[in-house]
Amino acid sequence: MAYLVWQDDLNTGIAVIDEQHRRIVDMINQLHQAQARGGSRAEVGEVLGGLVDYTLSHFAFEEALLEEAGYAFTKPHKRVHEIFTGRVRDYGLRFEAGEDITEELIGMLSRWLFNHIRSDDAGYVQAVKDNMNALVDDRRASGWFARSLKRFFSKPALA
């Protein structure tokens, strides 16, 4: 049985973000399973490394979306990510020093992720959706994007 179970209130309605969040939950579950079955330090370290790398990539992607959307609280959101990243790096150093931090880390990751999605991430959802809708609208015939393509790339009418 999974340690963490995805709950509907974690969905942001932004498919790519929800997929990434679910992947992080899956990776936390993999870390828990490796620890629960007494996996080797190497196995736990490999899962932990993958989880950290994926989470950092997710943060970078999410932050780019927020910047593109002009989200007013992008800078504080990035700061929350930076603080969290520092905490995870500290766990990594403890792990490398030989300390068994797996159970403690799993608990921290689980609480932080679900709280972060429900509070911090929920705040940007409308701004990102509005921006995505504007980009889609621009692809329609009357949108800026379509008009710009016609203006710069259409053949001029012969007089």
C-alpha positions in Angstrom: 0.0 0.0 0.0 1.2 3.5 -0.8 2.5 5.8 1.9 1.0 8.8 0.3 -2.3 8.8 -1.6 -3.2 11.5 -4.1 -6.3 13.4 -3.1 -8.5 15.4 -5.4 -8.0 18.7 -3.5 -4.4 18.6 -4.6 -5.3 19.1 -8.3 -4.6 22.5 -9.5 -6.4 22.1 -12.8 -3.1 22.7 -14.7 -2.5 19.3 -16.2 1.3 19.6 -16.5 1.7 20.7 -12.9 -0.6 18.1 -11.6 1.3 15.4 -13.5 4.6 16.6 -12.0 3.1 16.8 -8.5 1.8 13.2 -8.8 5.3 12.1 -10.0 6.8 13.6 -6.9 4.2 11.7 -4.7 5.2 8.5 -6.6 8.8 9.1 -5.9 8.2 9.7 -2.2 6.3 6.4 -2.2 9.3 4.7 -3.9 11.6 6.2 -1.2 9.2 4.9 1.5 9.1 1.4 -0.1 12.8 1.2 -0.4 13.2 2.1 3.3 10.4 -0.2 4.5 11.8 -3.2 2.8 15.2 -2.5 4.2 16.7 -1.5 0.9 20.4 -0.9 0.7 21.9 2.6 1.3 22.8 2.6 -2.4 19.2 2.0 -3.4 17.8 4.6 -1.0 20.4 7.0 -2.2 19.5 6.5 -5.8 15.8 7.0 -5.2 16.6 10.0 -3.0 18.9 11.5 -5.7 16.2 11.1 -8.3 13.6 12.6 -6.1 15.7 15.7 -5.4 16.7 16.1 -9.1 13.1 15.8 -10.3 11.8 18.2 -7.6 14.4 20.8 -8.6 13.4 20.5 -12.2 9.7 20.9 -11.2 10.5 24.0 -9.3 12.4 25.5 -12.2 9.5 24.7 -14.6 6.9 26.0 -12.2 8.8 29.3 -11.6 9.1 29.8 -15.4 5.3 29.4 -15.7 4.8 32.0 -12.9 7.2 34.5 -14.5 5.5 34.0 -17.9 2.1 34.5 -16.3 3.2 37.7 -14.6 2.2 36.2 -11.2 2.5 39.0 -8.6 4.0 36.7 -6.0 6.6 34.9 -8.1 9.5 36.2 -6.1 8.1 35.0 -2.7 7.2 31.7 -4.3 10.7 31.2 -5.5 12.0 32.0 -2.0 9.8 29.3 -0.5 11.3 26.9 -3.0 14.8 28.1 -2.1 14.3 27.5 1.6 12.9 24.1 1.0 15.8 23.2 -1.3 18.2 24.2 1.5 16.4 21.9 3.9 16.6 19.0 1.5 20.3 19.7 0.8 20.9 19.5 4.6 19.2 16.1 4.6 21.4 15.0 1.7 24.5 16.0 3.6 23.4 14.1 6.7 22.7 11.1 4.5 26.1 11.3 2.9 27.7 11.5 6.3 26.1 8.1 7.1 23.1 9.2 9.1 19.8 7.3 8.4 17.5 10.3 7.6 15.1 8.4 5.4 12.1 8.2 7.7 12.5 11.8 8.9 12.9 13.0 5.3 9.8 11.1 4.1 7.7 12.7 6.8 9.0 16.2 6.1 8.6 15.8 2.3 5.0 14.5 2.7 3.9 17.3 4.9 5.6 20.0 3.0 4.4 18.9 -0.4 0.8 18.6 0.4 0.8 21.9 2.4 2.7 23.7 -0.4 0.3 22.5 -3.1 -2.8 23.4 -1.1 -1.6 26.9 0.0 1.3 28.3 -2.0 0.6 26.7 -5.4 -3.2 27.3 -5.1 -2.4 31.0 -5.1 -0.9 31.0 -8.6 -3.5 28.8 -10.4 -5.7 31.5 -11.7 -2.9 33.7 -13.0 -1.3 30.7 -14.9 -4.6 29.6 -16.3 -5.4 33.1 -17.5 -2.0 33.3 -19.2 -2.5 29.9 -20.8 -5.9 30.9 -22.1 -4.5 34.1 -23.5 -1.8 32.1 -25.4 -4.5 29.8 -26.8 -6.7 32.8 -27.8 -3.7 34.2 -29.6 -3.6 31.1 -31.8 -7.1 31.7 -33.0 -7.7 33.7 -36.2 -8.4 36.9 -34.5 -5.7 36.6 -31.9 -2.5 38.6 -31.8 -0.4 35.6 -32.8 -2.5 34.8 -35.9 -2.6 38.5 -36.9 1.2 38.8 -36.4 1.8 35.7 -38.6 -0.4 37.2 -41.4 1.2 40.6 -41.1 4.8 39.3 -41.3 4.5 36.2 -43.3 1.6 36.5 -45.7 2.2 37.3 -49.4 1.2 40.8 -50.2 -1.8 41.2 -52.5 -0.9 42.1 -56.1 -2.3 45.5 -57.1 
